[in-house]
Amino acid sequence: MLQPPPPPEQIWFERYQPVRRQAEVAFWVFVLVLQAVANTVVVSLDLARVGRPLPWWQPALWEVSSNLAIGLLLPAVVAFERRHPLRWGTLRSALPRHFAASVMFCAFHVLLMFGMRQAAYALVGETYILGAMPQVLFYEYLKDVRTYVLILAALVSYRLVMLRLQGEARVLDAAPEPAGEAPAGIPSPTAGPAEPARPERFLVRQLRKEFLIAAADIEWLQAQGNYVALNVNGHVYLLRSTLADFMEKLDPAKFARIHRSHAVHLDRVAEIEPLEGGDARIRMKSGALVPCSRRYRGALDPSAPPRNVQPAPSDSR
């Protein structure tokens, strides 16, 4: 039976993935350059209208230095938003953090752009005058807080679009309880430590479809902020969890953490390429390359003791 062709959005997304990072950088460069040019024209026209025309290079320097400083601060804002994402469930704790971050954003923005302006004015033998610092900071913060909010809005909107195209996974079911287990709330005198529930399947929502993927089909995993990227048959789906928490739910005989932010399905490993310093590069059977740090090399040693198992106490007699 013929499979229906994928929707155009999915085709576009798969083509976009290899150039995603370059496209993201190009987007912000385009926005900042466009804003610098537009603001330069507006400031020049406003100064001419009130009878205070200035050489063209001065308004251009003001706007270029401001937008260049914003561009230098963008990676920090992206990293902070990824660490403290704005979601309904975490909004109460995230908002105060972002308010404090907006103040820091303004402080560094002012420091960077005024430093660039003073250096440029000194090159042409002139002096850049800041004015009264309290008024300057208050004025700049009123502008910078709007810039910070717009950056957050762009990041959140972009993430929602990518999640819709990429697909977001959630645990569908857990392993059944062992037979003969004591009722909930009543500890069994002979029972050992409870084994973590291990999901067998995941429900993925992508565009207008929902489908299932099996845990056994996961080839490798990568931590991405508050998500874990599940690499399954050439596709990537995001699960809202940390890598450490999610690894506790997977079978330790099949999945191993090999890096601070990566884990692999051991049956899908094709070869291990040692690198200098004790690190390694893992080639999966699909051809994907996954980094392995020296700290986690023991997870790939078949002679190593099982993970998460305490060694038996030695006989003291």
VENHUCOR-V669012 format. One record per helix or strand of 2 or more residues. SS is the DSSP state (alpha for helix, beta for strand). FROM is the first residue (numbers start at 1). TO is the last residue. If there is no record, write none. Layout:
ss->SS from->FROM to->TO
ss->SS from->FROM to->TO
This chain:
ss->alpha from->8 to->17
ss->alpha from->20 to->49
ss->alpha from->56 to->83
ss->alpha from->88 to->123
ss->alpha from->133 to->166
ss->beta from->168 to->171
ss->beta from->201 to->206
ss->beta from->209 to->214
ss->alpha from->215 to->217
ss->beta from->218 to->224
ss->beta from->227 to->232
ss->beta from->235 to->240
ss->alpha from->243 to->247
ss->beta from->255 to->259
ss->beta from->262 to->265
ss->alpha from->266 to->268
ss->beta from->269 to->274
ss->alpha from->276 to->278
ss->beta from->280 to->284
ss->beta from->289 to->292
ss->alpha from->294 to->300
